[in-house]
C-alpha cells in the first residue's frame, strides 16, 4: 500500500481565521469607524507587516532582530522621496531661493538636487527601491553575520546598533534627509490628493489587501519544505547543518524576506500618515515592533496582526490618558507576555477557546477503528443476536482486519488535520 504525504497550504481553522480577519478589516471596521479612526487603524496595519516578518524571522527561524525599524524606515523614506519631489515642482516652490527642490534642502542652503534623489522622480523606480533597497541592505547584514555564524543575542545587539547608527545618520544629514523633522508635507500621488477623506479610505483598503498578500505568501512558505527547515534550524541548527543544508543561506533568506515586509509597511505608512521621520527608525520603535509580534504570538501569522492592532490601540488609549506612563506600561506588557504566556494571544486561543468551538471548526475525528466500532455497536443494542446486520458487519471487520498493515483513523473531513511539530499539516 503506497503511502501519500501531502503538505497542505492551510488548515480548516486557518481558513476560517483568515475569513474572520477579512470580515473584520474589510467590513466591520470600515462600517463602524469614522475616517479619522479608520486612518488610525490603517496606520496600525502598517506595523503588522513588520510583525508578520518577525513571525517568520524570529518565531520560525529563531533570528531575533531588534532593528526592523531600519527597514521600515527605508521603505518609508523611499516613498516619501517620490512624494516630496512631486510636491516640490517649480510652481509650488517658486518662493524658495532654489525652486524645484524640497523645502528642507533650500533651508539648508543646498542649491541643487543630489544625484541620488533624481531617480525618485519616477514612480516605478521608487516602488522598486522600496522593495529592493531594504532587502539588499538586509542581505549585506545577513551575509556579514550569518556566514560567520553570528547569531542569538549577539545578532540582536548588532541589529540594535545598526538601528542607532541609521538614526544618527539620518538626523546628521539634515540637508538631504530632513533631519529630525523627517520628510513632511506630502500631498499628492501622481496628482491624486492623498490627504482627502476618500483617499484615506482607499489607502486603508490598499493596505489591507497588501497585508493579506503578505500573509498568504508567509503561509505558503510556512507549509512548504522551507518552513520545515526553518523550524528545524531554530530547534536543532547543528543537525540541519550536518544534514547538508547551508544554514546561513536560509537565515539570510528569511531575514531579507522580513526586511522586505517591513519596507512595504513603511511605504504604506508614509502614504497614509503623510510623512516619515527618523523616530520610526531607531531602537525604541524596533523594540515596540518585537512586542507586537510577541503579544500576538511569535508562531502565529494571524496572531501577529491581532497583537499589532491590540497593542497600538492600547497605546493610543493610554497615551491619551496617561502619556507619561505609556513606556512603563509597554515594558510591563512585554515582561508579562514573556513570563505568563510566551507564545502570545494565539496560545491562549489555542488552549482555552478552540477546544470549546464546534467540531466543524476544530475538525475533530470520529474513530472508525474496528474495536471502537464494535464497542459502539454493542452499546447501541445489548442484544446483538436480534440484529443480524450487526453480526455481519462485525464479521466483515474481523475478516478484513489482518489485511491492514497499519491502523488508520477515519475523519469527517476527507483530509487529516493532524498537526506535526512546526505547524505542518499532513494527509
N, C-alpha and C positions, 0 to 999 in steps of 0.2 A: 504494500500500500504506500503510495507516494505521499509524502508529507508536503504541505504547502505552507509557506510563510510569506505573508503579505503585509508590508508596513503600511499602515493606514495613515491618511493625511490628517484626519480629525476624528475624534470620538463623538459619540452622541451628545455627551454632556457639553463638549466644547462647541459643537454646532449650535446647540441651544443657547450657550453662553454668548456666542458671537451675535446671534439673532437678538438676544436681550440687550446687549450693548448697543447694537444698531438702532433698536427701537428707542432706547434712552437718549442716544446722541442725536439721532436724526428726526425724532418725532416729539418725544416728551419734553426735552429741554427747550427746543426752539418754540414750542407752542405755549410753554408756561413761563418764559422769562422775557423781559423787555430786551431791547437791542443792547443796552449798556451791559447788562448781566450776561447776555449771550456772548458778547465780545470778550467778557472776562473768562467765561468757560472756554472759549476758543483759545485764549492765551494759556489757560491751564493745559489744554490738549497739546500745545506745542512742547511742553515739558514731558508729556507722555512718550514722545519719540525718544527722548534720552533714556527714560526709564525702560522702555522696550529694548533698546540696545544694551542696557545694563543687565537685563534678564539673560540675554544670550552670552554676554561677555563675562559677567560675574556669576550669575546663577548656574549656567550650564558649562561655561568654560573655566570657571574658577579664577578669573582675572579681575581683581578689584581695581578699577580706575577711579581716582579722585580728581581727574582733570577733564571730565566730559564737558565742562563749561567751555573749554577751549574750542572744541569742535562746534558746539552750539553757537558760540560767538563768531567763529569763522564763517559759518553758513549765513548767520545774520548780517555780518558785515558785507559779504559778497552781494546779498540782495540790497542792502542799504546803499552801497556804492552805485548800483544801477539806478535806484530810485532817486538818489541825490543828484546824479548827473542829469537825469530827466528834469528835475525841479530847478536845475541851475542853468537853464538856457539863457542866452544873451539878453532876451527881452525881460525875463524875470529878474535878472541880476544887473540891470543897466546902471543902478545907483552905486554899484561897487567900483572900487578902483580898477579891478580887472574883471570885466563882465565875462560870463561863461564858465566860471569855476565855482566850486562850493564856497559858501559864505565863510566857513571857518578857515579856509585857505587864505581868503582875502584878508581876514582879520589878522592872520599871522604873516602878512606881507609876502605871500607866495604869489608870483605873477604868472605862473604857467602851470598847467595841469600836469602832474607827474606822469611819466610814460606808462607806469603800471596801472594807472587809473583809466587810460584811454580805452582798452578793450572792453571795459564795463559799460560802455555806451550801448553795446549790443546785448539784447536780452538773451539770445541763445548762448553767448559766451558766459554771461552771468549765471545762467541756470547750470551750465556745465561746471563752472567754478564752484558753485555751491556743493556739488557732489564730489568733484574730483580733488579740489584743493584740500579740504579736511581729510579725505581718505588718503591722499598722498602724504600728508603730514603724519597721520597715524601709522602709515606704512613705514616711514622713516624711523619713528619712535619704536615701532614693533620690531623691526629688523635689528636696531641697535640694542634693544633689551633682550628679546626672546632668543635671538641667535647666541647670545652669551648666557642664556639660562638664568636671566634675572627675572624673578617673579615674587609672588607673595607680597609681604609688607614692603619690600624694597621697591617693587614696581609701583605700588600705591603712593609711596613717598615721592618717587621720581615724577609721576604724573601730577602730583600736587605742586611740585616745584615748577613744572612746566606751566601750570596754570598761573602761578605767581609771576613767572618771567613774562608770560604773554600779557598779563595785565599791566605790568610796569612798562613794557614796550609800547603798548597802545596809548597809555597815558603820556609817556615821554615824547612820542611823535605827534604832538598836538596838531601841528600844521597839516599833517597828512591823514590823520585818523579822527580828528575832532577832540582828541584828548579825553579828559574825564567826563565831558558832556556827551561824547559819542557823536553819532551822525543823526541829526534830528530834522524836523520839518520836512518829512517825506509826504508827498501829496498824491501823486498820480502813478499809475502803472500803464504805460502806453496810452496816456491820455485819459485813463479811467480813474476817476476820483475815488481813492481807497478810504477816504475819511467819511463818506456818506453812510447813512444807516443801511441802505440796500447793499452797499459794498461789504459792510461788516457781516451781514447775514450770509452773503455769497462766500466770503472768505472762510466763515465758520464751516460751511458745508465742504468747501475745498479741503480745509484742514482735516476734517473728519474722514473724508474719502482717502486722503493720502495716508492717514493713520491706519485705516483698515487695510490698505495695500501693504504697508509695512508689517502689520500684524499677520497677514496671510503669508507673506514671504518668510517671516520668522517661524510661523507654524510649519511651513514646508521644510525649512532647514532642520527644525527640531525633530521631525519624524523621519528624516532620511538618515542614511548611514553617517553623514557628517555630524548630525546631532548626537548620535550614539557615541561617536568617537570623542566629541566634546565632553560628554558626561564621563566617559572612561578616563579621559585626560584629566578631568577635575579630580576624580577619586583616586586613580592609580596612574599617575603620569609616567612613572618608570616602566610599568608593564606595557603601556601603549608604545613607549619608545623601544622597548625590547621586542615588540611585535613587528617592528619595521617601519612604523609611521614616524614622520618628521613632525614632532610635537610643535616645534617653533612655527612651522608654516600654518598649522591650524590656529595657533594663538594669534598670529599676525592677521589671518583672515577674519576671525571673529572680532578682533579689536578694530580693524578697518571698517567692518560692517556696522559696528556700534557707533563709530565716528560718523559714518555716512547718515545713519538715522538721526543722530544728534544735529548734524548740519541742516538736514531737511527741516527739523523742528525749529532751528534758529531762523531759517529763511521765512517760515510761516509766522514766526513771532514778529519779525520785522514788518511783514505785511499787515498783520492785524493790529499791532500796537503803534506803528508809525515811527519807530526809532530803534537804534541799537547803541548800547554803551558798554564800556568795559566792566560795569557792575554785574554783567551776566557771564563773565569770562573767568573770574577769579576763583579762589579756593572756597569761599563760603557758598556761592551758588552751586559749585560742583559737589560739595558735600550734601547740600539740600537735595540735589538730584539723586544721589545714592539713597537718601532717606525715602524719597518717593518710591523707589524700587523695593526697598526693604519693607516698608509698611504694606504695600500691596502684595508682596510675596516674590522673592527673587527667583522662584522657579515657576512662576505663573505669568504668562503674557497678558492675559486679561486682568489679573491682579495688579500688574504694573499700572494699567490705565486707571483702574479704580483707586489705587493708592495715590496716584498723582492728583486726581480730582479731589480726593478727601483731604489730603494734606494741604493743598493750596486753598481749598475752601476754608479749612480751619485757620490757615494763615491769614486770610482776608478778614475773617470774623474777629480773631484775637488781636490782629494788628490795628483794627479799627477801634477796639475797645480798650486793650492793654498793649499799646505799641512797644513799651519798654520791656515787656515780659516775653515777647514772642520768641526771641532767640533762646531763652531758657526753656520755654515750652518745647521748642524744636529739639533741643538736646535731650530733654526728658523723654520725649516721644521716641527718639532713636534708641535710648537706653532701654526703655520699656519693651520695645519691639525685639531687641536682641535678647533680652533676658526672658521675657514671657512667652512670646511666640516668634521664634527666629525665622519661620517661613511665612510670616505675614498674615494678612487677612485671608489669603487663599487657603492656608492650612486650617484656619478656624472654620471656614465654609466647608471644607472637605470633611472635617471631623464632626462638627455639630449640626450642620444644616443639611448637607447632602444625604445622610442616612435617613432623614425624615421625609425626603421627597418621594414622589410616586415611582413605581417600578419602571414606567415608560421613560422616565428621565434617567434613572440610575442604570438601567439595563441589567437588572438583577436576573439571575439564572433560575431556570426550573430544572431540577435534577431528573434526568431520564435514565439513570443508571439501573441496571436490571434489579439489583437488590432493593433499591429505593422504590422502584415502580411496583415490585411485588408486595412490599410492605404497605404502600398506599392502597393498592387494590384490596388487600386483605382487610385493611381498616375500613374500607368503604362498605364491606359486607362480610360479616363474620362467617356466614355460611357460604363458603365459596362453591360447595357442591351444587348449590341452587343456580349457579351461573356457569354454564359450560364454556361461555366465551372467555371467562377469566382463566379457566384451566387451559384453554387452547392458547391464549396469549402467553401464559406463563411457560408452557412447554416450548413455544417458539423462542422465547427469550433464552431459556436454558439451552436449547439446541444451538442457538446462534452465538452463545457466549464464548465457547472455545475458539471460534474463528477470529475473535477480536484480539489484536496484538496489544493494544493499549486501551485503557478506559478513557472514554470521552464524555463530556458533559454537554448536553443539548441546551440551547438557549432560545428565548423567544425571538430574538433578532437573528438574522442569517449570519451575522458576524460576531466574533468574540470581542468582548470589551475588557479582557484581562490585561491589566497594566503591569508592565515589567519595570525594572529599575531604570530611571532616567526618563520616564514618561513615554515609553514606546508601546504602542498597541499592536498586537499581532493577531492574526487569524489562525 
